[in-house]
Structure formats: structure tokens, C-alpha cells
Amino acid sequence: MLANDPIIESVRESYGKTVIPPELSELRFAYPEFLPNPVLQYRNKTYDKLMRLDLIRRRTVLDIPEFYVGSVLAVTISDPYAPGKVSKFVGICIQRQGQGTYANFTLRNRVDGQGVEIRYDLYNPTIREIQVLKLEKRLDSELLYLRDALPEYSYFPFDMTPEPHIAGQPVAVNPLKVVMKKWPWTQKWELYDFKGIQLLPDLPDYEYINKWKIKNQYDKYDLMKEYRQHIPEDEQLEIWQEVKEHQQNVAEIRKIERRKKLVSQTVKQTKT
């Protein structure tokens, strides 16, 4: 998460000089749900502002740790039908998407020899705890291709020992390239420019030809592609300033909220 993070540096090299200071630039990767919808017709400044305030309010109640696609998480939720009224699932984060309270993430693991995926709403009130067992990044922004990779890449024991991460240190990028099962797959992963997949020697040659033909047919003429997929940095600056302020004040805010709750409970007891 520091300024010398290789992913952040690559982004800066791609987009040139940035208007976002180094102490805020890493927040776009740790808090992607704070960015508004990149589709202009679905954006409203007042709505986006209220949404961010709601997200900050919810984060004072639930401690949502920093994690990325490729991190291994353990999520505990309230479940009235489970023993102890809670259930826990461990898995690797293969996708993170959505804006605002619609933000969600998907975990994948293998249970009894079967691939299992669970999608969680990040701000779901039934979530008791989100624990990061292994904090790291991968070469790709999503890992849905693990569905067609060899099983060992999707297995993580439920009693996995957490690997501590030193606060303030950059998050490591795992350079792992997974080995895929025999072609064909459930999706045409060969059409995407994934860096976390090993070379595909058994793939028919015509698939390679179609891959590059489709990828390069129109992209080189699309001058607005970057604008449609990203929020301008001058608009991001206000967002990350709010998030940084929340980070600095969250401990004090939680103390105040606990005091309010204690006072409220005391008043109720005295009335009864």
C-alpha cells in the first residue's frame, strides 16, 4: 500500500502525472466501492455523496479489513440454521465488484472435492467478521478462471493459520501462474489478456488467431474507452480525502458510539 507498490507504479506510468498525492493513491485499490459508477448516466453527485457517508457510517460498526482479489479470507455470518447460529467460510477472493452498498466479493474453495463459491455483499449486516488469512494481490483483477484451473489452486483448509502482515508494508503481488485443465473450458478464457495463466499449448491454433483478431479489431479506435472505465482523478481526490479522514478518526468514532450505546442501555435499565 505504499508509494513503491508495483501495481500503483504501473498505473502511474500508464496514466502519466497524477493529481492524487502518494498518501491517497493506494486507497483506490483498498476501497474501490467508494468510487461512483463509471457510467455517466447512472451518476448523481448528491446521491454519491450520501452513499459515501453511509459507507463510512457502516464501517464504524463493522471492521472491514483491507483485502484484494487473490487474498484468502474467512467470513463469519449470522445463520439461524447453523450450529451456534453462525457459519464460517474460508476461500480465496476471486472477484470484487460493485459500487456503494451494492459492493460484493466472491470467495472460492473446494469442499468435499467440489468447487464452492459464495458471493457476499460487503456491507451485509449479517456479516459478523471478515478476517484476512493471507493478504496478497495477484497478476489479474479477477480470478474467475480458477473454475477451470487444476483443483489445488482453489483449495484452502478451513483451519488455515493466518499469515501476519506488517502494517505499513506494501502488499505483495503473487506472481503465480496457474495450470489450466484440458481445453475446452466453461468460458473462453483465451479471449482475455490474463497474466496469471500459464501458456496454453493444447489450445487449437484458430483460437489464438480469433483471440488477437477480436481483441485488436476495435480497441485501437476507441478513444473514449479509458474515460468510460475510470473516474477522473480530480473527482477522485475529494473521495479519497474523506476516506483518509475516516481512517484517522475511526477509532475515536467507535469509542463515542460505544459510549452512546452504553448510556442508552443504562437509561433503559433505570426506566424499567
C-alpha positions as CSV (number, residue, x, y, z in Angstrom):
1,M,0.0,0.0,0.0
2,L,3.0,2.3,-0.1
3,A,4.1,4.6,-2.9
4,N,6.5,2.0,-4.2
5,D,3.8,-0.7,-4.7
6,P,4.5,-2.2,-8.2
7,I,0.8,-2.0,-9.2
8,I,0.5,1.6,-8.2
9,E,3.7,2.5,-10.0
10,S,2.5,0.7,-13.2
11,V,-0.7,2.7,-13.0
12,R,1.2,5.9,-12.7
13,E,3.4,5.0,-15.7
14,S,0.3,4.3,-17.7
15,Y,-1.6,7.5,-16.9
16,G,1.3,9.9,-16.5
17,K,1.4,12.5,-13.8
18,T,-1.3,12.2,-11.2
19,V,-3.1,14.8,-9.2
20,I,-3.7,12.5,-6.3
21,P,-0.9,12.7,-3.6
22,P,1.0,9.5,-2.8
23,E,-0.6,9.1,0.6
24,L,-4.0,8.8,-1.0
25,S,-3.2,7.0,-4.2
26,E,-3.2,3.5,-2.7
27,L,-6.8,3.9,-1.4
28,R,-8.3,3.4,-4.9
29,F,-7.2,-0.3,-4.6
30,A,-8.3,-0.9,-1.0
31,Y,-11.6,0.9,-1.2
32,P,-12.9,0.5,-4.8
33,E,-16.5,0.6,-3.7
34,F,-16.2,4.3,-2.8
35,L,-15.8,5.2,-6.4
36,P,-19.1,6.1,-8.2
37,N,-20.4,4.2,-11.2
38,P,-18.2,5.0,-14.2
39,V,-21.3,5.1,-16.4
40,L,-22.1,8.8,-16.5
41,Q,-25.9,8.4,-16.9
42,Y,-26.0,6.5,-13.5
43,R,-24.1,9.1,-11.5
44,N,-25.5,11.8,-9.3
45,K,-23.3,14.0,-7.1
46,T,-25.8,14.2,-4.3
47,Y,-26.6,10.5,-4.3
48,D,-22.9,9.6,-4.5
49,K,-22.1,11.9,-1.5
50,L,-24.9,10.4,0.6
51,M,-23.7,6.9,-0.4
52,R,-20.2,7.6,0.8
53,L,-21.4,9.0,4.1
54,D,-23.5,5.8,4.5
55,L,-20.5,3.6,3.8
56,I,-18.3,5.4,6.3
57,R,-21.1,5.1,8.9
58,R,-21.3,1.4,8.3
59,R,-17.6,1.0,8.6
60,T,-17.6,2.4,12.1
61,V,-19.8,-0.6,13.1
62,L,-18.2,-3.4,11.1
63,D,-14.4,-3.6,10.8
64,I,-13.8,-4.2,7.1
65,P,-10.1,-5.0,6.6
66,E,-8.0,-4.3,3.6
67,F,-8.1,-7.1,1.1
68,Y,-7.7,-7.6,-2.7
69,V,-8.5,-10.2,-5.3
70,G,-6.2,-13.0,-4.5
71,S,-6.3,-12.6,-0.7
72,V,-7.5,-15.5,1.4
73,L,-10.4,-14.6,3.7
74,A,-12.5,-16.1,6.4
75,V,-16.0,-14.7,6.6
76,T,-18.3,-15.4,9.6
77,I,-22.0,-14.6,9.2
78,S,-25.1,-15.0,11.3
79,D,-27.0,-18.1,10.3
80,P,-30.1,-19.2,12.4
81,Y,-29.9,-22.7,10.9
82,A,-26.3,-23.4,11.7
83,P,-24.8,-24.7,15.0
84,G,-24.0,-21.8,17.2
85,K,-26.1,-19.5,15.0
86,V,-23.1,-18.6,12.9
87,S,-21.4,-20.1,9.9
88,K,-17.9,-19.6,8.6
89,F,-16.4,-20.0,5.1
90,V,-12.8,-19.8,4.0
91,G,-11.7,-19.1,0.5
92,I,-9.7,-17.0,-2.0
93,C,-11.2,-13.8,-3.2
94,I,-11.7,-14.3,-7.0
95,Q,-13.8,-11.2,-7.8
96,R,-14.6,-7.9,-6.2
97,Q,-17.1,-5.6,-7.9
98,G,-20.0,-3.1,-7.4
99,Q,-20.2,0.4,-6.1
100,G,-21.5,1.7,-2.8
101,T,-23.7,-0.6,-0.7
102,Y,-24.0,-2.8,-3.7
103,A,-20.3,-3.8,-3.4
104,N,-19.7,-7.5,-3.2
105,F,-16.9,-10.0,-3.3
106,T,-16.8,-13.8,-4.1
107,L,-14.8,-16.4,-2.3
108,R,-13.9,-19.8,-3.8
109,N,-12.8,-23.0,-2.1
110,R,-13.0,-26.8,-2.6
111,V,-15.2,-28.6,-0.2
112,D,-15.5,-32.4,-0.3
113,G,-13.9,-32.4,-3.7
114,Q,-16.3,-29.9,-5.2
115,G,-15.7,-26.3,-6.1
116,V,-17.8,-24.0,-4.0
117,E,-18.2,-20.2,-4.4
118,I,-20.1,-17.8,-2.2
119,R,-20.8,-14.2,-3.0
120,Y,-21.1,-11.8,-0.1
121,D,-22.4,-8.3,0.0
122,L,-19.6,-6.3,1.6
123,Y,-21.9,-4.3,3.8
124,N,-24.4,-7.1,4.6
125,P,-25.5,-6.6,8.3
126,T,-25.4,-10.4,8.8
127,I,-21.6,-10.4,8.5
128,R,-20.1,-10.8,11.9
129,E,-16.4,-10.8,10.9
130,I,-14.1,-10.6,7.9
131,Q,-10.7,-12.0,8.7
132,V,-7.8,-11.8,6.3
133,L,-5.8,-15.0,6.5
134,K,-3.4,-14.1,3.7
135,L,-3.1,-10.6,2.4
136,E,-1.8,-10.5,-1.2
137,K,-2.6,-9.5,-4.7
138,R,-2.5,-11.5,-8.0
139,L,-1.5,-10.6,-11.5
140,D,-5.1,-10.2,-12.7
141,S,-8.0,-8.1,-11.4
142,E,-10.2,-11.2,-11.2
143,L,-9.6,-14.9,-10.8
144,L,-12.8,-16.4,-12.2
145,Y,-10.6,-18.7,-14.4
146,L,-9.8,-20.7,-11.3
147,R,-13.0,-22.6,-12.1
148,D,-11.2,-24.3,-15.0
149,A,-7.7,-24.5,-13.3
150,L,-6.4,-27.5,-11.6
151,P,-8.1,-28.2,-8.2
152,E,-5.1,-27.5,-6.0
153,Y,-5.2,-23.8,-6.9
154,S,-8.7,-23.4,-5.3
155,Y,-8.2,-25.4,-2.1
156,F,-7.6,-23.7,1.3
157,P,-8.1,-25.5,4.7
158,F,-10.7,-24.1,6.9
159,D,-8.3,-24.2,9.9
160,M,-5.6,-22.3,7.9
161,T,-3.3,-20.3,10.1
162,P,-3.3,-16.6,9.4
163,E,-0.2,-15.1,7.9
164,P,0.6,-11.8,9.6
165,H,1.1,-8.7,7.5
166,I,3.3,-5.9,8.8
167,A,1.3,-2.7,8.9
168,G,2.7,0.0,6.6
169,Q,4.5,-2.6,4.4
170,P,3.5,-2.9,0.7
171,V,1.1,-5.8,-0.2
172,A,3.0,-8.5,-2.1
173,V,1.9,-9.4,-5.6
174,N,1.9,-13.2,-6.0
175,P,3.4,-13.9,-9.5
176,L,1.8,-17.4,-9.5
177,K,0.6,-18.6,-13.0
178,V,-2.0,-21.4,-12.7
179,V,-2.1,-24.5,-14.8
180,M,-5.5,-25.0,-16.5
181,K,-7.4,-28.2,-17.1
182,K,-7.6,-29.6,-20.6
183,W,-9.4,-27.4,-23.1
184,P,-12.3,-26.8,-23.7
185,W,-13.3,-24.8,-20.6
186,T,-16.6,-23.4,-19.2
187,Q,-15.7,-20.0,-20.7
188,K,-13.3,-18.8,-23.4
189,W,-10.6,-17.5,-21.1
190,E,-8.2,-17.4,-24.1
191,L,-10.1,-14.3,-25.3
192,Y,-8.9,-12.3,-22.3
193,D,-5.4,-11.0,-21.6
194,F,-4.9,-12.8,-18.3
195,K,-1.4,-12.8,-17.0
196,G,-2.0,-15.4,-14.3
197,I,-2.5,-18.3,-16.7
198,Q,0.4,-20.4,-18.0
199,L,0.8,-20.9,-21.7
200,L,-1.9,-22.9,-23.3
201,P,0.0,-25.4,-25.6
202,D,-3.0,-27.7,-26.2
203,L,-5.2,-24.8,-27.4
204,P,-6.2,-25.0,-31.1
205,D,-4.4,-22.5,-33.3
206,Y,-7.6,-20.9,-34.6
207,E,-8.5,-19.9,-31.0
208,Y,-5.2,-17.9,-30.8
209,I,-6.0,-16.3,-34.1
210,N,-9.5,-15.3,-33.1
211,K,-8.2,-14.0,-29.8
212,W,-6.0,-11.4,-31.3
213,K,-8.4,-10.6,-34.1
214,I,-11.2,-9.9,-31.7
215,K,-9.0,-8.0,-29.2
216,N,-7.4,-5.7,-31.7
217,Q,-10.3,-5.2,-34.1
218,Y,-11.9,-2.1,-32.5
219,D,-9.9,-1.3,-29.3
220,K,-7.3,0.8,-31.1
221,Y,-10.0,3.1,-32.5
222,D,-11.9,3.5,-29.2
223,L,-10.6,6.9,-27.9
224,M,-13.2,7.0,-25.0
225,K,-12.6,3.5,-23.6
226,E,-10.4,4.8,-20.8
227,Y,-12.8,7.6,-19.9
228,R,-15.8,5.2,-19.7
229,Q,-13.9,2.8,-17.4
230,H,-12.3,5.2,-15.0
231,I,-13.3,8.1,-12.8
232,P,-11.3,11.3,-13.5
233,E,-8.7,11.9,-10.8
234,D,-9.8,15.4,-9.9
235,E,-13.2,13.8,-8.9
236,Q,-11.4,11.0,-7.0
237,L,-9.4,13.4,-4.9
238,E,-12.4,14.5,-2.7
239,I,-13.4,10.9,-2.2
240,W,-10.0,9.7,-1.0
241,Q,-9.7,12.7,1.3
242,E,-13.0,11.6,3.0
243,V,-11.7,8.0,3.3
244,K,-8.4,9.1,4.7
245,E,-10.1,11.3,7.3
246,H,-12.3,8.3,8.3
247,Q,-9.2,6.1,8.7
248,Q,-7.7,8.6,11.0
249,N,-10.8,9.2,13.1
250,V,-12.4,5.7,13.1
251,A,-11.0,4.6,16.5
252,E,-12.4,7.8,18.2
253,I,-15.7,7.5,16.4
254,R,-16.1,3.9,17.6
255,K,-15.4,4.9,21.2
256,I,-18.1,7.6,21.0
257,E,-20.6,5.1,19.5
258,R,-19.8,2.6,22.3
259,R,-20.4,5.3,24.9
260,K,-23.7,6.3,23.3
261,K,-24.8,2.7,23.3
262,L,-23.8,2.2,27.0
263,V,-25.6,5.4,28.1
264,S,-28.7,4.3,26.1
265,Q,-28.7,0.9,27.8
266,T,-28.2,2.5,31.2
267,V,-31.2,4.8,30.7
268,K,-33.4,1.9,29.7
269,Q,-32.5,-0.1,32.8
270,T,-33.2,2.9,35.1
271,K,-36.6,3.4,33.5
272,T,-37.6,-0.2,34.0
